[in-house]
Amino acid sequence: MKSNLDLVKDCDSFPYHEDDPVAYNKLISSYYQFLVSGTTKPVGYLLAWVVEKMPWDERWVVDHDKRLLSPDAQRSLSNQFSDENQVIDDTLRKAREIGAFKVLENWRNELYTVHGPDKLVRMERSGSPLFGIITYGAHMTAYTNTNDGLKIWVPRRATGKTYGGMLDNTVAGGIATGEQPFECLVREAAEEASFSEDLVRATAKPCGTISYFSFRDERAGGEAGLLQPEVQFAYDMEVGVDVVPKPCDDEVQDFRLWTVAEVQDALSKGMFKPNCALLLLDFFIRHGILTPQSEKHYLEIISRLHRKLPFPTATEM
């Protein structure tokens, strides 16, 4: 049975410097820093084997001694100049064409923005873990108050998808380039749960963010060990007993209305997608279900639900 802290560690699995500075620095020094114009700090980390397999061309600066890597829009390819977005897109498409990475088999035709002091560049969603950039999502917990207490709507992910068959947050999705967190939520709520736009706009409440840094495993699709720093915007939506979510797309298999005790039991059995477990812990803390009296690791859990990531985060979405 997993403890609440175990659930946090399962998702926030990247080591902390203060736990073992020597081991941490050795690990970081093995990565290539991903730099783009407009910032002097890295916006992502690439594993050495990713750098070896990626089909870089003359539009990239790859410094193996300093382990730095950046697209250079001033470098020409066949006398044609490209911007950084085009350089990144061309490279990922070439990598997909030659079958360099399994993760690119799940090509989404959806762009993610690399954020920093300003919006910098964008890249195909499926390529983001190869560059180890911060990705952003919106997750919502829909719940209802019944005569038997608070109950939470819990979906099961469709088989054949990433984390197939595992439990999820009521609504969840990645924030695409040019999309605001709440607009992402409205879209996903319609697609995944058949919640009307009017209901979500009138009822869903923003509740802050969580952040963590994961090593991806095979359940995420593609190669294991890729880096996944993430920020999730959290929302709550209290609904009446007459509001019942229904699958609309092929992401969700079904929904069930569970008591807090049932959700906690499923969490302890590792039945939830790892990052969704963290959103539920955050929900329990905010609703006074998880307290300092009931959880001896209360402070550590709260701290790790809001990890400071090593790359610049969005100043605006």
Phi, psi and chi 1 to 4 in degrees:
 res  aa     phi    psi   chi1   chi2   chi3   chi4
   1 MET       -  135.4  -55.9  -68.6  -80.8      -
   2 LYS   -88.5  137.7  -66.7  179.7  180.0  -69.0
   3 SER   -81.3  169.7   69.0      -      -      -
   4 ASN   -61.5  -38.6  -69.2  -34.6      -      -
   5 LEU   -67.7  -35.5 -174.7   56.8      -      -
   6 ASP   -58.6  -42.0  -71.6  -24.4      -      -
   7 LEU   -61.7  -40.2  -65.1  171.0      -      -
   8 VAL   -65.5  -45.4  173.8      -      -      -
   9 LYS   -65.5  -32.2  -70.1  179.7  177.7  179.6
  10 ASP   -61.1  -35.8  -76.2  -12.0      -      -
  11 CYS   -95.0  -48.9 -174.7      -      -      -
  12 ASP   -85.6   68.9 -173.6   40.0      -      -
  13 SER   -94.2  -11.1   51.9      -      -      -
  14 PHE   -69.5  136.9 -163.6   83.5      -      -
  15 PRO   -64.8  159.5   22.2  -32.7      -      -
  16 TYR  -104.5  139.2  -78.8   75.5      -      -
  17 HIS   -57.4  -41.5  178.8  -89.6      -      -
  18 GLU   -69.4  -19.7   56.6  -93.6   30.2      -
  19 ASP   -74.5  -37.1  -68.7  -20.7      -      -
  20 ASP  -160.3   85.1 -170.8  -22.7      -      -
  21 PRO   -55.5  -38.9  -24.5   34.4      -      -
  22 VAL   -66.0  -48.7  173.7      -      -      -
  23 ALA   -65.0  -38.5      -      -      -      -
  24 TYR   -64.0  -47.9 -179.5   89.4      -      -
  25 ASN   -64.2  -35.3  -70.1  -26.4      -      -
  26 LYS   -65.1  -41.5 -178.1  178.2  179.7 -179.8
  27 LEU   -65.0  -48.3  179.0   65.9      -      -
  28 ILE   -61.3  -37.9  -65.3  -62.0      -      -
  29 SER   -69.1  -14.5   66.4      -      -      -
  30 SER   -83.7  -13.2   71.3      -      -      -
  31 TYR   -90.4  158.6  -61.8  145.2      -      -
  32 TYR   -95.6  134.4  -78.2   70.1      -      -
  33 GLN   -85.3  129.4  -62.9 -176.8   34.3      -
  34 PHE   -93.3  116.9  176.5   39.7      -      -
  35 LEU  -116.9  147.5  -56.9  172.4      -      -
  36 VAL  -134.5  165.1  -67.2      -      -      -
  37 SER   -63.2  146.1   62.4      -      -      -
  38 GLY    99.2   -5.5      -      -      -      -
  39 THR  -148.4  147.0  179.9      -      -      -
  40 THR  -100.7   -3.7   57.8      -      -      -
  41 LYS  -104.8  150.3  -64.3 -178.7  178.8  179.5
  42 PRO   -65.2  148.8   23.0  -33.3      -      -
  43 VAL  -111.1    2.6  -66.4      -      -      -
  44 GLY  -175.5  166.4      -      -      -      -
  45 TYR  -120.6  138.0  -70.1  145.2      -      -
  46 LEU  -112.7  137.6  -71.1   86.5      -      -
  47 LEU   -72.2  151.1  -80.5   67.5      -      -
  48 ALA   -60.2  -38.7      -      -      -      -
  49 TRP   -70.6  -26.5   64.8  -97.7      -      -
  50 VAL   -67.4  -43.7  172.1      -      -      -
  51 VAL   -61.1  -39.3  174.6      -      -      -
  52 GLU   -65.4  -35.3  -69.0  174.5    4.5      -
  53 LYS   -91.8  -18.9  -66.1 -178.3   67.6  175.7
  54 MET   -71.3  135.0 -169.4   70.5   72.7      -
  55 PRO   -82.3   72.6   31.2  -35.9      -      -
  56 TRP   -65.0  148.3  -46.4  110.4      -      -
  57 ASP  -122.2 -169.5   59.8   34.2      -      -
  58 GLU   -68.3   -7.8   62.5 -168.7   70.0      -
  59 ARG   -85.4    4.0  -64.7  172.8  -63.9  175.0
  60 TRP  -112.5  144.6  -72.7   89.0      -      -
  61 VAL  -103.8  114.4  176.6      -      -      -
  62 VAL  -120.7  108.6 -177.9      -      -      -
  63 ASP  -103.6  102.4 -172.1  -32.3      -      -
  64 HIS   -73.6  -25.4  -65.1  -69.2      -      -
  65 ASP   -72.7  -48.7  -67.3  -32.3      -      -
  66 LYS   -88.1   -7.8  -64.9 -178.4  179.3  179.0
  67 ARG    56.4   52.5  -69.9 -171.0  172.6 -105.5
  68 LEU  -120.1  147.4  -58.5  175.8      -      -
  69 LEU  -147.7  132.9 -175.8  147.7      -      -
  70 SER  -156.5  147.5   62.7      -      -      -
  71 PRO   -76.5  142.4   27.6  -31.9      -      -
  72 ASP  -123.0  101.4 -172.9  -12.9      -      -
  73 ALA   -66.7  -14.5      -      -      -      -
  74 GLN   -83.8  -13.9  -59.7  -55.2  -49.3      -
  75 ARG   -82.8  138.7  -67.2 -170.2  172.5 -160.2
  76 SER   -96.1  152.0   65.7      -      -      -
  77 LEU  -123.3  112.1 -179.4   63.7      -      -
  78 SER    54.7   40.8  -59.4      -      -      -
  79 ASN    66.9   16.6  -63.3  -42.1      -      -
  80 GLN  -111.1  133.5  -62.7  -65.4  -42.8      -
  81 PHE   -96.7  144.0  -70.3   92.5      -      -
  82 SER  -130.1  154.8  -51.5      -      -      -
  83 ASP   -86.3  172.1   65.6   15.6      -      -
  84 GLU   -62.3  -36.8  -70.9  176.3  -55.5      -
  85 ASN   -60.0  -42.2  -66.3  -38.9      -      -
  86 GLN   -67.6  -38.7 -171.2   66.3   55.1      -
  87 VAL   -60.4  -48.0  173.7      -      -      -
  88 ILE   -64.0  -44.2  -65.7  168.7      -      -
  89 ASP   -64.8  -44.5 -171.8   63.5      -      -
  90 ASP   -59.1  -41.5  -72.2  -11.7      -      -
  91 THR   -67.2  -44.6  -56.5      -      -      -
  92 LEU   -66.1  -38.0  -73.3  173.7      -      -
  93 ARG   -66.1  -38.6  -71.5 -177.6 -177.9  -84.0
  94 LYS   -65.0  -42.7  179.4   62.6  176.0  178.8
  95 ALA   -60.9  -39.2      -      -      -      -
  96 ARG   -66.5  -42.5  179.2 -166.0 -177.2 -162.6
  97 GLU   -60.4  -40.2  178.2 -174.7  -28.9      -
  98 ILE   -90.8    0.7   64.3  176.0      -      -
  99 GLY    69.5   35.7      -      -      -      -
 100 ALA   -69.8  -32.5      -      -      -      -
 101 PHE  -137.3  133.1  -56.8  102.5      -      -
 102 LYS   -64.8  -33.2 -173.1  176.7  178.8 -179.6
 103 VAL   -61.0  -27.4   71.3      -      -      -
 104 LEU   -78.1   -7.7  -64.3 -179.4      -      -
 105 GLU   -66.6  -22.9  -66.7  175.1    7.6      -
 106 ASN   -95.3   47.9 -171.8   30.4      -      -
 107 TRP   -60.4  130.2 -167.1  -87.7      -      -
 108 ARG  -105.1  -14.9  -56.2  -67.9  -72.0  -90.1
 109 ASN    53.0   40.8  -75.6  -43.9      -      -
 110 GLU  -136.2  132.5 -179.4 -179.6  -15.9      -
 111 LEU   -97.9  141.0  -64.3  176.2      -      -
 112 TYR  -111.5  144.2  -86.7  178.2      -      -
 113 THR   -93.7  135.3  -59.1      -      -      -
 114 VAL   -87.0  110.1 -178.2      -      -      -
 115 HIS   -92.5  156.0  -72.1  -84.0      -      -
 116 GLY  -163.9 -141.6      -      -      -      -
 117 PRO   -57.1  -27.3  -23.6   34.0      -      -
 118 ASP  -146.7  168.5 -165.0    0.3      -      -
 119 LYS   -64.9  126.5  -67.1 -178.5 -179.4  178.7
 120 LEU  -102.9  -75.7  -60.5  173.2      -      -
 121 VAL  -136.1  173.0  -62.4      -      -      -
 122 ARG  -131.9  157.5   56.5 -175.6 -176.5  -91.5
 123 MET  -151.1  158.7   69.2  173.0   61.6      -
 124 GLU   -54.9  133.4  155.6   63.7   28.5      -
 125 ARG   -53.1  -45.1  174.2  174.9  176.4  167.4
 126 SER   -66.9  -18.0   64.4      -      -      -
 127 GLY   -88.0   -9.6      -      -      -      -
 128 SER   -60.5  -39.8   60.8      -      -      -
 129 PRO   -69.5  -20.6   21.4  -31.4      -      -
 130 LEU   -67.4  -31.2  -65.6  171.2      -      -
 131 PHE   -98.5   -4.6  -74.0   82.2      -      -
 132 GLY    62.2   32.3      -      -      -      -
 133 ILE   -83.0  161.4   63.9  167.8      -      -
 134 ILE   -72.1  130.0  -62.4  175.7      -      -
 135 THR  -112.9  158.7   57.3      -      -      -
 136 TYR  -127.3  144.7  -63.5   79.6      -      -
 137 GLY  -143.9  171.5      -      -      -      -
 138 ALA  -127.1  125.3      -      -      -      -
 139 HIS  -125.6  139.8  -73.6 -128.7      -      -
 140 MET  -130.0  138.6 -178.3  173.6   73.2      -
 141 THR  -105.4  115.7  -57.4      -      -      -
 142 ALA   -96.7  132.6      -      -      -      -
 143 TYR  -143.0  162.9   66.4   98.3      -      -
 144 THR  -138.8  146.2 -175.5      -      -      -
 145 ASN   -96.2  120.8  -77.0  -63.3      -      -
 146 THR  -117.7  177.9   72.2      -      -      -
 147 ASN   -64.0  -20.4  -67.2  -27.1      -      -
 148 ASP   -98.4   11.8  -61.0  -40.5      -      -
 149 GLY   101.9 -173.2      -      -      -      -
 150 LEU   -69.3  134.7 -174.0  149.3      -      -
 151 LYS  -129.2  148.6  -67.2 -173.8  177.6 -178.2
 152 ILE  -118.4  135.7  -62.6  171.3      -      -
 153 TRP   -80.7  119.9  -77.9  107.1      -      -
 154 VAL  -120.5  119.6  177.4      -      -      -
 155 PRO   -92.0  153.5   31.9  -31.2      -      -
 156 ARG  -105.7  130.8 -175.2  178.0  -60.4  -81.8
 157 ARG   -69.4  145.1  -64.4  174.0   65.6   83.5
 158 ALA   -65.6  144.1      -      -      -      -
 159 THR   -68.6  151.9   56.8      -      -      -
 160 GLY    89.3  -10.5      -      -      -      -
 161 LYS   -98.6  171.5  -61.6  -66.3 -177.4  179.5
 162 THR   -61.0  142.1   57.4      -      -      -
 163 TYR    53.3   37.9  -62.5   96.7      -      -
 164 GLY   -56.5  134.3      -      -      -      -
 165 GLY    82.7   -7.7      -      -      -      -
 166 MET   -84.0  163.1  -60.7 -165.6   77.2      -
 167 LEU   -84.5  156.2  -57.0  177.6      -      -
 168 ASP  -138.2  174.8 -152.9  -33.2      -      -
 169 ASN   -74.2  159.9  -61.5  129.8      -      -
 170 THR   -53.1  -44.9  -45.3      -      -      -
 171 VAL  -139.6  137.3  171.2      -      -      -
 172 ALA  -159.2  145.2      -      -      -      -
 173 GLY  -171.5  160.8      -      -      -      -
 174 GLY   -80.6  145.6      -      -      -      -
 175 ILE   -89.1  116.2  -59.5  172.1      -      -
 176 ALA   -82.0  163.7      -      -      -      -
 177 THR   -54.6  132.3  -66.3      -      -      -
 178 GLY    82.4    3.5      -      -      -      -
 179 GLU  -108.4  136.6 -169.4  171.6   41.2      -
 180 GLN   -82.8  150.6  -65.5  -65.0  -47.4      -
 181 PRO   -53.9  -44.8  -27.5   35.4      -      -
 182 PHE   -69.2  -36.0 -169.4   69.9      -      -
 183 GLU   -66.5  -36.0  -62.3  -52.8  -45.7      -
 184 CYS   -59.9  -45.0  170.3      -      -      -
 185 LEU   -61.7  -44.6 -177.4   72.0      -      -
 186 VAL   -59.4  -44.7  170.5      -      -      -
 187 ARG   -63.4  -48.7  172.3  177.7   56.8   79.8
 188 GLU   -66.3  -34.9  -66.9  -73.4   -9.5      -
 189 ALA   -62.7  -37.0      -      -      -      -
 190 ALA   -72.5  -43.8      -      -      -      -
 191 GLU   -70.1  -40.0  -66.7  175.1   -3.5      -
 192 GLU   -95.7  -30.9  -65.5 -176.2  -10.2      -
 193 ALA  -126.4    0.0      -      -      -      -
 194 SER    60.0   27.0  -57.2      -      -      -
 195 PHE   -76.0  135.0  -74.6  140.6      -      -
 196 SER   -71.2  152.6   71.8      -      -      -
 197 GLU   -60.1  -41.3  179.0  177.5  -15.9      -
 198 ASP   -61.7  -41.8  -71.2  -15.5      -      -
 199 LEU   -62.8  -47.6  173.9   68.1      -      -
 200 VAL   -66.5  -44.1  176.7      -      -      -
 201 ARG   -64.7  -32.1  -68.6 -166.4 -177.5  -80.2
 202 ALA   -85.6  -24.0      -      -      -      -
 203 THR  -118.7  -33.6  -45.7      -      -      -
 204 ALA   -68.0  135.9      -      -      -      -
 205 LYS  -119.1  130.1  -52.7  -63.3 -177.4 -174.0
 206 PRO   -70.3  139.3   25.9  -32.7      -      -
 207 CYS  -132.6   29.4  -58.6      -      -      -
 208 GLY    93.0 -157.6      -      -      -      -
 209 THR  -136.2  163.3   64.5      -      -      -
 210 ILE  -126.1  159.3   69.7  166.2      -      -
 211 SER  -145.6  149.9   52.5      -      -      -
 212 TYR  -161.7  169.8   50.0   85.2      -      -
 213 PHE  -134.8  114.9 -161.8  159.1      -      -
 214 SER  -113.7  154.8  -60.3      -      -      -
 215 PHE   -95.0  124.8  -69.9  108.2      -      -
 216 ARG   -71.2  147.1  -72.6  165.6   60.1  100.5
 217 ASP  -117.0 -177.5   62.3   27.8      -      -
 218 GLU   -63.6  -22.1   62.4  -79.5   -7.7      -
 219 ARG   -67.3  -24.5  -63.4  172.6  -60.6  176.6
 220 ALA   -77.0  -11.0      -      -      -      -
 221 GLY    90.7  133.4      -      -      -      -
 222 GLY    88.5 -161.7      -      -      -      -
 223 GLU   -71.1  139.6  -67.5   80.7   -2.9      -
 224 ALA   -78.3  150.6      -      -      -      -
 225 GLY    94.6   -5.4      -      -      -      -
 226 LEU   -67.9  156.9  -64.5  175.6      -      -
 227 LEU   -93.9  137.5  -55.4  179.4      -      -
 228 GLN  -139.1   81.0 -168.7   88.7   64.1      -
 229 PRO   -79.7  134.8   25.9  -27.8      -      -
 230 GLU  -141.8  152.8  -70.4 -166.3  -55.9      -
 231 VAL  -124.7  129.5  174.4      -      -      -
 232 GLN  -118.2  128.9  -55.1  -67.3   -5.1      -
 233 PHE   -84.0  124.8  -70.8   79.6      -      -
 234 ALA   -99.2  138.7      -      -      -      -
 235 TYR  -134.8  146.5  -64.8   84.6      -      -
 236 ASP  -115.0  147.6  -70.6   -9.1      -      -
 237 MET  -142.9  110.0 -172.6  169.9   78.1      -
 238 GLU   -84.0  128.6 -177.8  176.8   -0.8      -
 239 VAL  -125.6  159.4  -62.5      -      -      -
 240 GLY   -75.2  167.1      -      -      -      -
 241 VAL   -66.3  -16.4  -65.5      -      -      -
 242 ASP   -86.2   -7.1   58.3  -33.6      -      -
 243 VAL   -93.3  117.4  175.9      -      -      -
 244 VAL  -125.9  116.1  179.2      -      -      -
 245 PRO   -68.4  146.9   25.4  -33.4      -      -
 246 LYS  -135.2  137.5  -61.6  178.6  179.1   64.0
 247 PRO   -58.8  138.7  -22.1   33.1      -      -
 248 CYS  -118.3  -39.1 -175.4      -      -      -
 249 ASP  -104.7 -164.2   59.7   15.8      -      -
 250 ASP   -97.1   15.1   60.7   -6.1      -      -
 251 GLU   -83.9  -29.4  -64.2  -70.7  -29.0      -
 252 VAL  -116.9  135.8  174.2      -      -      -
 253 GLN   -84.3  -47.4 -178.4  174.8  -41.7      -
 254 ASP  -166.1  172.3   55.0   42.7      -      -
 255 PHE  -122.4  149.5  -73.7   88.6      -      -
 256 ARG  -138.5  146.3   66.6  -78.3  -42.5  -83.0
 257 LEU   -98.4  111.3 -174.1   60.7      -      -
 258 TRP  -115.8  148.7  -86.2   -1.9      -      -
 259 THR   -71.7  164.9   64.2      -      -      -
 260 VAL   -58.6  -40.6  168.9      -      -      -
 261 ALA   -62.8  -38.9      -      -      -      -
 262 GLU   -66.9  -40.5  -71.2  173.1  -43.6      -
 263 VAL   -64.3  -44.3  172.8      -      -      -
 264 GLN   -63.0  -37.5  -69.7  174.4  -38.4      -
 265 ASP   -65.1  -43.5 -179.8   63.2      -      -
 266 ALA   -65.2  -37.2      -      -      -      -
 267 LEU   -60.8  -45.2  -75.5  166.6      -      -
 268 SER   -65.5  -22.8   71.0      -      -      -
 269 LYS   -92.4    3.4  -66.2  175.1 -180.0  176.0
 270 GLY    69.9   30.9      -      -      -      -
 271 MET   -86.5  -14.1  -64.1  171.2   64.4      -
 272 PHE   -93.3  145.8  -83.3   87.9      -      -
 273 LYS   -51.9  134.6 -175.5  170.7  176.2  -85.4
 274 PRO   -52.4  -46.8  -29.5   37.1      -      -
 275 ASN   -71.7  -27.2   64.7  -20.7      -      -
 276 CYS   -69.2  -31.8  -63.0      -      -      -
 277 ALA   -60.4  -39.0      -      -      -      -
 278 LEU   -66.3  -39.2  -90.9   57.2      -      -
 279 LEU   -62.7  -36.4  -91.0  -63.6      -      -
 280 LEU   -70.7  -37.8  -76.8  166.7      -      -
 281 LEU   -61.8  -41.1  -67.4  179.6      -      -
 282 ASP   -61.6  -42.1 -179.6   64.6      -      -
 283 PHE   -60.4  -45.3  177.7   89.3      -      -
 284 PHE   -63.2  -37.8  -69.7  158.5      -      -
 285 ILE   -66.1  -47.2  -69.7  167.4      -      -
 286 ARG   -66.2  -26.6  -69.6 -174.7  -74.7   98.8
 287 HIS   -99.0    9.1  -73.4  -99.7      -      -
 288 GLY    72.2   18.7      -      -      -      -
 289 ILE   -84.7  -40.3  -63.1  166.8      -      -
 290 LEU  -102.9  118.1 -167.1   63.4      -      -
 291 THR  -129.5  168.4   67.1      -      -      -
 292 PRO   -61.0  -27.1  -23.3   33.6      -      -
 293 GLN   -76.0  -31.1  -69.3   72.0   38.0      -
 294 SER   -96.6  -13.2   64.9      -      -      -
 295 GLU  -135.2  112.9  172.9   53.7   67.2      -
 296 LYS   -70.8  -21.6   64.3  179.9  179.3  179.9
 297 HIS  -100.3   26.0  -61.0  -64.5      -      -
 298 TYR   -51.6  -51.0 -174.6   78.6      -      -
 299 LEU   -67.8  -39.9  -68.2  178.1      -      -
 300 GLU   -65.7  -39.2 -176.8  175.3   -2.8      -
 301 ILE   -63.2  -47.0  -71.5  171.1      -      -
 302 ILE   -60.5  -43.4  -70.0  178.5      -      -
 303 SER   -61.2  -43.3  175.1      -      -      -
 304 ARG   -79.2  -14.9  -67.7 -173.2   64.5  162.7
 305 LEU   -76.2   -9.6  -71.7  176.7      -      -
 306 HIS  -133.0   54.8  -57.3   92.0      -      -
 307 ARG   -66.8  138.2  178.8  171.6 -173.9  152.4
 308 LYS   -80.1  118.1 -178.3  174.2  175.3   57.2
 309 LEU   -85.2  155.1  -61.1  173.1      -      -
 310 PRO   -81.8    3.4   29.8  -35.2      -      -
 311 PHE  -120.2  160.3  -47.5  123.9      -      -
 312 PRO   -60.4  139.7  -21.0   32.5      -      -
 313 THR  -106.2  165.9   47.1      -      -      -
 314 ALA   -64.5  133.3      -      -      -      -
 315 THR   -87.5  -21.8   55.0      -      -      -
 316 GLU  -157.9  154.9   62.7  178.2   74.1      -
 317 MET  -101.3      -  -61.7  -61.0  -65.8      -
